[in-house]
Amino acid sequence: MIERFSPSGTILSMHIDTITTITSPDLAWQQEALCAQTGADFFFPEPGSSVREAKRICGMCPIRSACLEYALNNDERFGVWGGLSEKERLELRRTPR
């Protein structure tokens, strides 16, 4: 119904702008991340699987600290971020700063 009364393309543009604004804080650092070049399988393993390879890749990544900061600020609960597993990030959050 609304589409009929709005200029052509307005609803779609508004929707995309809203999604971009809500879900995209400055994430340009992700383009430089080594994980972006290797795929998510290492960084989001099945429960009980090793995260050794993900941590090795993170150890070589030039933007590891930005990744960890993002994970902590956004309460990422799954996967390896900034070289730390879910449990390690939880322990870090619990440690008084």
C-alpha positions as CSV (number, residue, x, y, z in Angstrom):
1,M,0.0,0.0,0.0
2,I,2.7,2.5,1.0
3,E,4.6,1.9,-2.2
4,R,1.7,3.2,-4.2
5,F,1.9,6.6,-2.6
6,S,5.7,7.0,-2.4
7,P,8.0,8.1,-5.2
8,S,9.6,5.3,-7.1
9,G,12.5,3.7,-5.2
10,T,12.0,5.7,-2.0
11,I,11.1,2.8,0.2
12,L,13.9,0.6,-1.0
13,S,16.4,3.5,-0.5
14,M,15.1,4.2,3.0
15,H,15.3,0.6,3.9
16,I,18.9,0.2,2.7
17,D,20.0,3.5,4.4
18,T,18.5,2.3,7.7
19,I,20.2,-1.1,7.5
20,T,23.5,0.5,6.7
21,T,23.2,3.0,9.5
22,I,22.2,0.4,12.1
23,T,24.5,-2.5,11.3
24,S,27.6,-0.8,9.9
25,P,29.7,1.0,12.3
26,D,33.1,1.7,10.7
27,L,34.2,-1.8,9.7
28,A,36.8,-0.9,7.1
29,W,39.4,-2.7,9.2
30,Q,37.7,-6.0,8.3
31,Q,38.9,-5.7,4.7
32,E,42.5,-5.8,5.9
33,A,41.9,-8.8,8.2
34,L,43.6,-12.1,7.3
35,C,40.4,-14.0,8.3
36,A,38.6,-12.2,5.5
37,Q,41.0,-13.9,3.1
38,T,40.8,-17.4,4.6
39,G,37.1,-18.0,5.3
40,A,35.0,-18.4,8.4
41,D,35.5,-22.2,9.0
42,F,38.6,-21.7,11.1
43,F,37.1,-18.9,13.1
44,F,33.7,-20.4,13.8
45,P,34.5,-24.1,14.4
46,E,32.1,-26.8,15.5
47,P,31.8,-27.0,19.3
48,G,34.8,-28.9,20.7
49,S,36.9,-28.4,17.6
50,S,40.4,-26.8,17.8
51,V,40.8,-23.1,17.4
52,R,44.6,-23.4,17.0
53,E,44.7,-22.6,13.3
54,A,42.4,-19.5,13.8
55,K,44.7,-18.3,16.6
56,R,47.8,-18.8,14.4
57,I,46.2,-16.7,11.6
58,C,45.2,-14.0,14.1
59,G,48.7,-13.9,15.5
60,M,49.9,-12.8,12.1
61,C,47.1,-10.3,11.4
62,P,48.0,-6.6,11.4
63,I,44.6,-5.5,12.7
64,R,44.2,-8.1,15.5
65,S,43.7,-5.4,18.2
66,A,40.9,-3.7,16.3
67,C,39.2,-7.0,15.8
68,L,39.4,-7.8,19.5
69,E,38.2,-4.4,20.5
70,Y,35.2,-4.8,18.1
71,A,34.4,-8.2,19.6
72,L,34.5,-6.9,23.2
73,N,32.5,-3.8,22.4
74,N,29.8,-5.7,20.5
75,D,29.7,-8.7,22.9
76,E,30.5,-11.2,20.2
77,R,29.9,-14.6,21.9
78,F,30.9,-17.0,19.1
79,G,34.1,-17.7,17.2
80,V,37.6,-16.5,17.5
81,W,38.0,-12.7,17.4
82,G,41.3,-10.9,17.8
83,G,43.1,-14.2,18.6
84,L,40.8,-15.0,21.6
85,S,38.2,-17.7,21.9
86,E,34.7,-17.2,23.4
87,K,35.9,-18.4,26.8
88,E,39.0,-16.2,26.7
89,R,36.9,-13.1,25.8
90,L,34.5,-14.0,28.6
91,E,37.4,-14.2,31.1
92,L,38.8,-10.9,29.8
93,R,35.4,-9.2,30.3
94,R,35.2,-10.6,33.9
95,T,38.6,-9.3,34.8
96,P,38.4,-5.8,36.5
97,R,40.1,-3.1,34.4
